Amino acid sequence: MSKDDVAIQIDVARESAKLRPTFTWPPQITRPQVAAGFEGLPSRISIYQGHGRVRRREVSVFVLFGRPRPTNGQLRRANAELRRVRF
């Protein structure tokens, strides 16, 4: 992953377990919500993790950034992409 890259993974499921939501859809990622040093990843990569409920589905979102602190442009790109997702 290069320093300017952004990768998004969205998992959608119908879960019987109820987890405490961390966002409403679509999430709006801010820099303080992003952390570097996720287990198994190089420290130069940071990640946002969130979980929420969209209608009857449990949604988990993982957004990886190619830097320990994402740029404003990376945050804008990630948020714009998340706004385009339809369930």
Helices and strands as residue ranges (DSSP letters): E 6-13, G 31-33, E 35-36, E 46-54, E 57-65, H 72-84
